[in-house]
Amino acid sequence: MQVTALCLVAAGILLALGAAGIPASPGLLVFLLALSAGLYYTRTDAGAGRVLGIDVGSLLSALWLAPALAALPLVLEPAATAEELQALGGLVGLAGMLNYFLRPIYLLAYSLVEAVQQRQRGPTDR
Protein backbone atom coordinates (compact mmCIF):
# COMPACT_ATOMS: atom_id res chain seq x y z
CA MET A 1 0.00 0.00 0.00
CA GLN A 2 2.92 2.35 0.73
CA VAL A 3 4.32 1.95 -2.77
CA THR A 4 0.96 2.89 -4.25
CA ALA A 5 0.58 5.94 -2.02
CA LEU A 6 4.14 7.11 -2.68
CA CYS A 7 3.72 6.70 -6.44
CA LEU A 8 0.51 8.73 -6.34
CA VAL A 9 2.12 11.52 -4.30
CA ALA A 10 5.11 11.55 -6.68
CA ALA A 11 2.72 11.66 -9.63
CA GLY A 12 0.90 14.57 -8.02
CA ILE A 13 4.19 16.45 -7.61
CA LEU A 14 5.10 15.92 -11.26
CA LEU A 15 1.60 16.80 -12.48
CA ALA A 16 1.55 19.99 -10.41
CA LEU A 17 4.98 21.03 -11.65
CA GLY A 18 3.95 20.39 -15.24
CA ALA A 19 0.66 22.24 -14.82
CA ALA A 20 2.58 25.19 -13.40
CA GLY A 21 4.63 25.26 -16.60
CA ILE A 22 7.90 24.23 -14.96
CA PRO A 23 10.08 22.12 -17.27
CA ALA A 24 12.70 19.63 -16.12
CA SER A 25 16.01 21.20 -15.20
CA PRO A 26 19.01 20.47 -12.99
CA GLY A 27 17.68 23.05 -10.53
CA LEU A 28 14.36 21.24 -10.26
CA LEU A 29 16.18 17.96 -9.71
CA VAL A 30 18.24 19.51 -6.90
CA PHE A 31 15.06 21.02 -5.41
CA LEU A 32 13.25 17.65 -5.36
CA LEU A 33 16.25 15.88 -3.85
CA ALA A 34 16.65 18.64 -1.23
CA LEU A 35 12.93 18.36 -0.42
CA SER A 36 13.36 14.62 -0.05
CA ALA A 37 16.36 15.08 2.25
CA GLY A 38 14.49 17.69 4.28
CA LEU A 39 11.50 15.40 4.74
CA TYR A 40 13.82 12.53 5.66
CA TYR A 41 15.59 14.47 8.41
CA THR A 42 12.38 15.96 9.82
CA ARG A 43 10.27 12.81 9.79
CA THR A 44 8.83 11.61 13.06
CA ASP A 45 8.91 8.07 14.31
CA ALA A 46 5.75 8.51 16.36
CA GLY A 47 2.81 6.51 15.11
CA ALA A 48 -0.14 8.51 13.83
CA GLY A 49 -2.40 5.48 14.04
CA ARG A 50 -4.74 4.08 11.45
CA VAL A 51 -7.29 6.04 9.45
CA LEU A 52 -9.78 4.11 7.32
CA GLY A 53 -7.65 0.98 7.67
CA ILE A 54 -4.47 2.71 6.43
CA ASP A 55 -1.40 2.98 8.67
CA VAL A 56 -0.90 6.73 8.40
CA GLY A 57 2.16 6.73 10.65
CA SER A 58 4.16 4.48 8.36
CA LEU A 59 3.04 6.46 5.30
CA LEU A 60 4.16 9.74 6.88
CA SER A 61 7.50 8.27 7.91
CA ALA A 62 8.09 7.15 4.30
CA LEU A 63 6.80 10.37 2.71
CA TRP A 64 10.36 11.53 2.05
CA LEU A 65 10.56 8.92 -0.73
CA ALA A 66 7.88 10.65 -2.84
CA PRO A 67 10.02 13.62 -3.98
CA ALA A 68 12.92 11.25 -4.60
CA LEU A 69 10.61 9.09 -6.70
CA ALA A 70 9.44 12.22 -8.55
CA ALA A 71 13.09 13.09 -9.23
CA LEU A 72 13.75 9.75 -10.92
CA PRO A 73 11.98 10.63 -14.21
CA LEU A 74 13.97 13.89 -14.26
CA VAL A 75 17.19 11.87 -14.15
CA LEU A 76 15.94 9.67 -16.98
CA GLU A 77 14.57 12.58 -19.06
CA PRO A 78 16.52 15.73 -18.06
CA ALA A 79 15.22 17.87 -20.94
CA ALA A 80 11.51 17.21 -20.47
CA THR A 81 9.12 20.05 -21.20
CA ALA A 82 6.33 20.93 -18.78
CA GLU A 83 3.88 18.85 -20.81
CA GLU A 84 6.26 15.89 -20.82
CA LEU A 85 6.64 16.30 -17.06
CA GLN A 86 2.87 15.94 -16.74
CA ALA A 87 2.97 12.82 -18.90
CA LEU A 88 5.76 11.37 -16.76
CA GLY A 89 3.64 12.13 -13.69
CA GLY A 90 0.78 10.23 -15.30
CA LEU A 91 3.05 7.24 -15.91
CA VAL A 92 4.27 7.25 -12.31
CA GLY A 93 0.64 7.38 -11.14
CA LEU A 94 -0.24 4.58 -13.53
CA ALA A 95 2.57 2.46 -12.07
CA GLY A 96 1.19 3.13 -8.58
CA MET A 97 -2.32 2.12 -9.57
CA LEU A 98 -1.02 -0.97 -11.35
CA ASN A 99 0.68 -1.94 -8.10
CA TYR A 100 -2.61 -1.35 -6.27
CA PHE A 101 -4.61 -3.53 -8.64
CA LEU A 102 -1.99 -6.31 -8.54
CA ARG A 103 -1.97 -6.48 -4.72
CA PRO A 104 -4.51 -9.36 -4.63
CA ILE A 105 -2.26 -11.34 -6.96
CA TYR A 106 0.76 -10.62 -4.73
CA LEU A 107 -1.20 -11.79 -1.70
CA LEU A 108 -2.40 -14.92 -3.49
CA ALA A 109 1.15 -15.83 -4.54
CA TYR A 110 2.40 -15.22 -0.99
CA SER A 111 -0.38 -17.40 0.45
CA LEU A 112 0.39 -20.20 -2.00
CA VAL A 113 4.10 -20.14 -1.15
CA GLU A 114 3.25 -20.19 2.58
CA ALA A 115 0.90 -23.16 2.10
CA VAL A 116 3.53 -25.11 0.15
CA GLN A 117 6.16 -24.38 2.81
CA GLN A 118 3.84 -25.47 5.62
CA ARG A 119 2.97 -28.67 3.74
CA GLN A 120 6.66 -29.43 3.23
CA ARG A 121 7.44 -28.94 6.92
CA GLY A 122 4.86 -31.54 7.88
CA PRO A 123 2.61 -31.77 10.94
CA THR A 124 5.47 -32.27 13.46
CA ASP A 125 7.22 -28.96 12.75
CA ARG A 126 4.20 -26.73 13.40
JOTAWO-V967154 format. One record per backbone hydrogen bond with DSSP energy under -1.0 kcal/mol. NH is the residue of the N-H (numbers start at 0). CO is the residue of the C=O. E is the energy in kcal/mol with one decimal. If there is no record, write none. Layout:
NH:CO:E ; NH:CO:E
This chain:
4:0:-2.4 ; 5:1:-3.0 ; 6:2:-2.4 ; 7:3:-2.2 ; 8:4:-2.2 ; 9:5:-2.6 ; 10:6:-2.5 ; 11:7:-2.1 ; 12:8:-2.1 ; 13:9:-2.4 ; 14:10:-2.9 ; 15:11:-2.4 ; 16:12:-2.4 ; 17:13:-2.5 ; 18:14:-2.6 ; 19:15:-1.7 ; 20:17:-1.4 ; 21:16:-2.4 ; 23:79:-2.6 ; 28:24:-2.1 ; 29:25:-2.4 ; 30:26:-2.4 ; 31:27:-2.6 ; 32:28:-2.3 ; 33:29:-2.5 ; 34:30:-2.7 ; 35:31:-2.3 ; 36:32:-2.4 ; 37:33:-2.8 ; 38:34:-2.5 ; 39:35:-2.1 ; 40:36:-2.4 ; 41:37:-1.1 ; 50:53:-2.4 ; 53:50:-1.6 ; 55:48:-1.4 ; 55:53:-1.4 ; 56:48:-1.1 ; 58:54:-1.5 ; 59:55:-2.7 ; 60:56:-2.0 ; 61:57:-1.1 ; 64:61:-1.9 ; 65:62:-1.5 ; 68:64:-2.6 ; 69:65:-2.2 ; 70:66:-1.5 ; 74:70:-1.5 ; 75:71:-1.9 ; 76:72:-2.3 ; 79:76:-1.3 ; 84:80:-2.2 ; 85:81:-1.8 ; 86:82:-2.1 ; 87:83:-2.6 ; 88:84:-2.1 ; 89:85:-2.2 ; 90:86:-2.0 ; 91:87:-2.3 ; 92:88:-2.4 ; 93:89:-2.4 ; 94:90:-2.3 ; 95:91:-2.0 ; 96:92:-2.4 ; 97:93:-2.5 ; 98:94:-2.1 ; 99:95:-1.9 ; 100:96:-2.6 ; 101:97:-1.7 ; 105:101:-2.2 ; 106:102:-2.7 ; 107:103:-2.3 ; 108:104:-2.5 ; 109:105:-2.5 ; 110:106:-2.5 ; 111:107:-2.5 ; 112:108:-2.2 ; 113:109:-2.4 ; 114:110:-2.5 ; 115:111:-2.2 ; 116:112:-2.3 ; 117:113:-2.5 ; 118:114:-2.2 ; 119:115:-2.0 ; 120:116:-1.8 ; 121:117:-1.3
